[in-house]
Amino acid sequence: MESLVKDAGSGSRDTMGRIRRVFIESLHVNLREEDFSYETKLDEAAGMDSVAVLEFVAAIEKEFGITFEPEMLTIKVVRDLKELAAYVDQRTARRSHASASPSGHGPAEVDPA
């Protein structure tokens, strides 16, 4: 199955670790980060209904200061830690690049949260 994340590999280990922490904290699951690997599908680690997915996505947006593109709000992206981390890394890099424009007035993502 093809990845939805452009140039997807896996995100940085730091990003994956932060996502695991946000996952545990936002969904109040009885897991420790070391209880599941970077290979574990997040929806298999803890049952996720649509409300839980939205809470998790909102927590990720807040943690990383990003906004998910609507087309990326799929279970395929949200459940796969590596793909999710790659997407978050891309969004944060894009945000950092936009805010570092020479004029300071370059295109920047506005995060309403």
Helices and strands as residue ranges (DSSP letters): H 13-27, G 33-35, H 42-45, H 50-64, G 70-72, H 75-79, H 81-99
